[in-house]
Amino acid sequence: MVATEDRAVTMPREVWVLVGANFVIAIGFGLVAPALPSFARSFEVSVTAASIVVSAFAFARLMFAPVSGRLVTRFGERWVYLTGLSIVAVTTGACAFVDTYWQLIVLRMLGGTGSTMFTVSGVALLIHLAPPTMRGRASGLWSTSFLLGNVAGPLVGGSLIMISLRAPFLVYSAALMVAVGLVWLLLRHSTKVKPFKDDSTVVFPLRQAFRDSGYRAALASSFVNGWAVFGVRVSLIPLFITEVLRRDGTFAGTALSVFAAANVVTLLFSGRLSDRIGRKPLVLAGLLLSAAGTSWIGFTRTVPEFLIATVVAGLGTGILTPPAQAAVADVIGTARGGQVLATYQMAADVGAILGPFVAGVLADEFSFGLAFLVTGGLAVVAVLVWVPARETLNRGSARTRRHPTPEEAVSVELPCDPAR
């Protein structure tokens, strides 16, 4: 019966618009990722300082995330999404014209504020638009679009680096402006995206989310994902390739594309499967596989071995990402969860800040092997947090779960499941 009803539900057109925009954004991100550490090093700074460029972007995202959550609650998802994309487009284009390391740091931090705006609002839109029984699938599509862009982006970015280290920033800026135009044009008359003044959806309290063991476990995996994927991988992989494997900088784009391609192999499968068997089993499997692959990378000494380890880590990340995000959507339900989503994103940003700095110091003072081993070990810690956590998927009540009206929310909190 459930399977028949699921097949009758179709993904709204608005979700596909967000997925398409996410793909465009990801292409631009993939263009910049291989160039950023080398561009920072061109100002004659250390490996640690080059890694801090990545951390600066994440630090700004972290500091501005609470504000982004409030903006979503006050002005609505669509306005915040378009404004955030525009900020990142302008600041990224400006990076192509910097003359000093510190100018690059400042612009990346400004870009980070816009990044957290469109990330939090984009996920909030996705949660509101996706049918409850298709949250895992919608999260998988969202992640797949980003990863497909990451497959294409670094390949083109590697070629652009041969022209100039500054060229990827200009192309990324143009890609973001395309995404702004795409979303504005296709969602401006949507009946599913309510004008904010007409939307009376209740706000899900952040304190209530913290009482849910499923949400706390999702925060742990978000932190590890930020540390490994958005921090260490972006900052250390290009340097590991040039300084350990002795390959030129253009191969960094290929390596990041291999990781992204491995993600894509499992993303849609993981999202669909999590809608049927639950979020927790897939998150656990993904974290363990990611831990093994990431730890192995630091001890590789040949290109084939490095690529195999990269594929293993990529498969693990692809397995865990959609169900972890869907678990947060399960906790929020149909309520407005700007602060809950912002905090989930903040966990990833904390990891993306600490990861490049700590791993950079470990690589400078000890070895790349230890830096990647510590990163893999954190994934094992996240497994220990997930093991006692509750399963958030409840297909039996997904269609009947009700959140309080705005009037009820004033006087009572949302019910807390004792199993949490």
C-alpha positions in Angstrom: 0.0 0.0 0.0 2.8 2.4 0.9 4.7 1.7 -2.2 1.6 2.3 -4.4 1.0 5.6 -2.7 4.6 6.7 -3.1 4.6 6.0 -6.8 1.5 8.2 -7.1 3.3 11.2 -5.6 5.4 13.2 -8.0 8.2 15.6 -7.3 7.1 19.2 -7.6 8.5 21.3 -10.5 9.8 23.8 -7.9 12.1 21.1 -6.5 13.6 20.5 -9.9 14.2 24.3 -10.3 16.2 24.3 -7.0 18.1 21.2 -8.2 19.0 22.9 -11.4 20.2 26.0 -9.7 22.2 23.9 -7.3 23.9 22.3 -10.3 24.9 25.6 -11.7 26.2 26.8 -8.3 28.2 23.5 -7.9 29.9 23.9 -11.3 31.2 27.3 -10.1 32.3 25.9 -6.7 34.2 23.1 -8.5 35.9 25.7 -10.7 37.3 27.6 -7.7 38.2 24.6 -5.4 41.3 23.4 -7.3 42.6 27.0 -7.7 42.0 28.4 -4.2 44.9 26.8 -2.2 47.4 27.5 -5.0 46.1 31.0 -5.5 46.6 31.6 -1.7 50.1 30.1 -1.9 51.0 32.5 -4.8 51.1 35.2 -2.1 54.1 33.3 -0.6 52.3 32.0 2.5 52.6 28.7 4.4 50.4 25.6 3.9 48.6 26.5 7.1 47.9 30.0 5.9 46.7 28.7 2.5 44.3 26.4 4.4 43.0 29.3 6.5 41.6 30.8 3.2 39.2 27.9 3.2 38.5 28.2 6.9 37.8 32.0 6.5 34.9 31.3 4.2 33.5 28.7 6.6 34.1 30.9 9.6 32.0 33.7 8.1 29.3 31.1 7.3 29.3 30.0 10.9 29.1 33.5 12.4 26.3 34.6 10.0 24.3 31.4 10.2 22.1 32.5 13.1 21.4 35.7 11.3 20.5 33.7 8.2 18.0 31.6 10.1 16.3 34.7 11.5 16.2 36.3 8.0 14.5 33.2 6.6 12.0 33.3 9.4 11.4 37.1 9.0 11.5 37.6 5.2 10.9 34.1 3.7 13.1 31.6 1.9 13.0 32.9 -1.7 14.2 36.5 -0.9 17.0 35.3 1.3 18.1 32.7 -1.3 18.4 35.2 -4.1 20.1 37.8 -2.0 22.7 35.3 -0.7 23.5 34.1 -4.2 24.0 37.6 -5.4 26.4 38.4 -2.5 28.6 35.4 -3.3 28.6 36.2 -7.0 29.9 39.8 -6.4 32.5 38.9 -3.8 33.8 35.9 -5.8 34.3 38.0 -8.9 36.2 40.5 -6.9 38.6 37.8 -5.7 40.1 37.8 -9.2 41.4 41.3 -8.7 43.0 41.1 -5.3 46.7 42.1 -4.8 47.3 40.7 -1.3 46.6 37.6 0.8 44.5 39.6 3.3 42.3 41.1 0.6 41.5 37.5 -0.4 40.7 36.6 3.2 38.2 39.5 3.5 36.4 38.8 0.3 36.1 35.1 1.1 34.6 36.0 4.5 32.1 38.3 2.9 31.2 35.6 0.4 30.7 33.2 3.3 27.8 35.4 4.7 26.0 35.1 1.4 26.7 31.4 1.1 25.0 30.6 4.4 22.0 32.7 3.4 21.4 30.7 0.2 22.3 27.4 1.8 19.9 27.6 4.8 17.1 29.1 2.7 17.6 26.6 -0.1 17.3 23.6 2.2 14.3 25.2 3.9 12.6 25.6 0.5 13.4 22.0 -0.4 11.9 20.7 2.9 8.7 22.7 2.4 8.3 21.6 -1.3 9.2 17.9 -1.1 6.4 15.4 -0.2 7.0 13.8 3.3 7.4 10.4 1.7 10.0 11.7 -0.8 12.3 13.6 1.5 15.2 11.2 1.1 14.8 11.3 -2.7 14.6 15.1 -2.7 17.8 15.3 -0.5 19.5 12.9 -2.9 18.5 15.0 -5.9 19.8 18.1 -4.2 23.1 16.5 -3.3 23.4 14.8 -6.7 23.0 18.1 -8.5 25.8 19.6 -6.4 28.1 16.6 -6.9 27.5 16.5 -10.7 28.5 20.1 -10.8 31.5 19.2 -8.8 32.4 16.5 -11.3 32.3 19.0 -14.2 33.6 22.0 -12.4 37.1 20.9 -11.3 37.8 19.4 -14.8 37.1 22.8 -16.3 38.8 24.6 -13.4 42.0 22.6 -13.9 42.1 23.9 -17.5 41.4 27.5 -16.4 44.3 27.3 -13.9 46.6 26.8 -16.9 45.4 30.1 -18.2 45.4 32.0 -14.9 44.8 31.3 -11.2 42.3 34.2 -11.3 40.2 33.0 -14.2 38.1 30.5 -12.1 36.8 33.2 -9.8 35.4 35.2 -12.8 33.7 32.2 -14.3 32.3 31.2 -10.9 30.8 34.7 -10.4 29.1 34.4 -13.8 27.7 31.0 -13.0 26.1 32.3 -9.8 24.4 35.1 -11.6 23.0 32.5 -14.0 21.6 30.7 -11.0 20.0 33.9 -9.6 18.3 34.5 -12.9 17.1 30.9 -13.1 15.5 30.8 -9.7 13.9 34.3 -9.9 12.4 33.6 -13.4 11.0 30.1 -12.7 9.7 30.6 -9.1 8.3 34.1 -9.3 4.8 32.9 -10.2 4.9 29.6 -8.3 1.7 28.8 -6.2 3.6 26.4 -4.0 6.1 29.1 -2.8 3.7 31.3 -0.8 4.4 35.0 -0.5 5.9 35.4 3.0 3.1 37.8 4.2 0.6 35.0 3.5 2.5 32.2 5.2 1.4 31.4 8.7 3.4 28.2 9.2 4.4 27.6 12.8 8.1 27.9 13.7 9.8 24.8 15.1 11.7 25.7 18.3 15.4 25.1 18.2 15.4 23.9 21.9 12.9 21.3 20.9 15.2 20.0 18.1 18.1 19.7 20.6 16.0 17.3 22.7 15.8 14.9 19.7 18.6 12.4 19.6 18.1 12.0 15.8 18.8 15.7 15.4 21.9 15.6 17.7 23.3 12.7 15.7 22.7 14.6 12.5 24.7 17.5 13.9 27.6 15.1 14.6 27.7 13.8 11.0 27.3 17.4 9.7 30.3 18.4 11.7 32.4 15.5 10.3 31.2 16.1 6.8 32.2 19.8 7.0 35.6 18.9 8.5 36.4 16.2 5.8 34.7 17.3 2.6 34.4 21.1 2.8 37.6 21.6 4.9 40.3 19.0 4.7 39.6 17.7 1.2 39.5 21.2 -0.4 42.5 22.5 1.4 44.8 19.5 1.7 44.1 17.3 -1.4 45.6 19.8 -3.9 48.7 20.2 -1.6 49.0 16.5 -1.0 49.0 15.9 -4.8 51.7 18.4 -5.5 53.9 17.8 -2.4 53.6 14.1 -1.9 52.4 12.5 -5.2 54.6 15.0 -7.1 51.9 15.8 -9.7 51.1 19.2 -11.1 48.2 21.4 -9.8 45.9 20.5 -12.7 45.6 16.9 -11.4 43.9 18.3 -8.3 40.8 19.1 -10.4 40.8 15.5 -11.6 41.1 14.2 -8.0 38.2 16.3 -6.8 36.1 15.1 -9.7 36.8 11.5 -8.9 35.6 12.0 -5.4 32.5 13.8 -6.6 31.8 11.1 -9.2 32.0 8.4 -6.5 29.4 10.5 -4.5 27.0 10.6 -7.4 27.1 6.8 -7.8 25.4 6.4 -4.3 23.5 9.6 -3.7 20.2 8.8 -5.5 20.3 5.2 -4.4 20.9 6.3 -0.8 18.1 8.8 -0.8 15.5 6.4 -2.2 16.6 3.6 0.1 16.4 5.8 3.2 12.8 6.6 2.4 12.1 2.8 2.7 14.4 1.3 5.4 15.3 4.4 7.4 17.9 7.1 7.8 20.1 5.5 10.5 21.4 2.3 8.8 22.7 4.3 5.7 24.3 7.0 7.8 26.2 4.5 9.8 27.4 2.6 6.7 28.4 5.9 5.0 30.4 7.1 8.0 32.3 3.9 8.3 33.2 3.8 4.6 34.1 7.4 4.7 36.4 6.9 7.7 38.2 4.0 6.0 38.7 5.9 2.7 39.8 9.2 4.2 42.3 7.6 6.5 43.8 5.6 3.7 44.3 8.6 1.5 47.0 10.1 3.7 49.1 6.9 3.4 48.9 6.5 -0.4 52.1 7.0 -2.4 51.0 6.2 -5.9 48.3 7.8 -8.1 46.3 4.6 -8.6 46.2 3.8 -4.9 45.3 7.5 -4.2 42.4 7.3 -6.6 41.0 4.1 -5.2 41.1 5.5 -1.7 39.4 8.7 -3.0 36.6 6.6 -4.5 36.0 4.7 -1.2 35.8 8.0 0.7 33.5 9.4 -2.0 31.1 6.4 -1.9 30.9 6.7 1.9 30.0 10.4 1.8 27.4 9.8 -0.9 25.7 7.1 1.2 25.4 9.2 4.4 24.6 12.7 3.0 20.9 12.3 1.9 19.6 10.4 4.9 21.4 12.7 7.3 19.7 15.7 5.7 16.4 13.9 5.5 16.6 13.1 9.2 16.7 16.8 10.0 13.7 17.3 7.7 11.9 14.5 9.6 12.5 16.3 12.8 11.1 19.6 11.5 8.2 18.2 9.6 6.0 20.8 8.0 7.0 23.6 10.4 9.3 26.5 9.6 12.7 25.6 10.8 15.1 28.4 9.9 17.0 28.3 13.2 17.1 24.4 13.2 18.5 24.3 9.7 21.0 27.1 10.4 22.3 25.2 13.4 22.7 22.1 11.3 24.6 24.1 8.7 26.7 25.7 11.5 27.9 22.2 12.6 29.3 21.7 9.1 30.9 25.1 9.1 32.6 24.5 12.5 34.1 21.4 11.0 35.1 23.3 7.8 36.8 25.9 10.0 38.7 23.6 12.3 39.5 20.9 9.7 41.8 22.9 7.4 43.5 24.6 10.4 44.1 21.5 12.5 44.9 19.3 9.5 47.2 22.0 8.1 49.2 22.1 11.4 49.4 18.3 11.5 50.7 18.2 8.0 53.2 21.0 8.6 54.5 19.6 11.9 54.1 15.9 11.4 52.7 14.4 8.2 49.8 14.4 5.7 49.2 10.8 6.9 48.4 11.9 10.4 46.2 14.7 9.2 44.0 12.4 7.1 44.0 9.7 9.9 42.6 12.2 12.4 39.9 13.2 9.9 38.9 9.6 9.4 38.9 9.0 13.2 36.3 11.8 13.6 33.9 9.9 11.4 34.2 6.9 13.7 33.3 9.2 16.6 30.2 10.3 14.7 29.2 6.6 14.4 29.3 6.3 18.2 26.9 9.2 18.4 24.5 7.7 15.8 24.4 4.2 17.3 22.1 5.2 20.3 20.1 7.8 18.4 16.5 7.2 17.4 15.4 6.4 13.8 13.6 9.6 12.6 11.7 8.0 9.7 8.1 7.2 10.7 6.3 6.3 7.5 3.2 5.2 9.4 2.6 8.7 10.8 4.2 10.8 8.1 0.9 11.6 6.5 -0.9 12.4 9.8 1.7 14.2 11.8 0.4 17.6 12.7 2.2 20.7 14.0 0.4 23.1 16.3 -1.3 26.2 14.9 0.5 29.5 15.5 -1.9 30.2 18.4 -1.2 26.8 19.9 2.6 27.3 19.5 2.4 30.4 21.7 1.3 28.4 24.7 2.7 24.9 24.2 5.9 23.3 22.8 5.8 20.6 20.2 5.4 17.1 21.7 8.6 15.3 22.4 8.7 11.6 21.6 9.8 9.6 24.7 11.9 7.3 22.5 14.2 10.2 21.8 
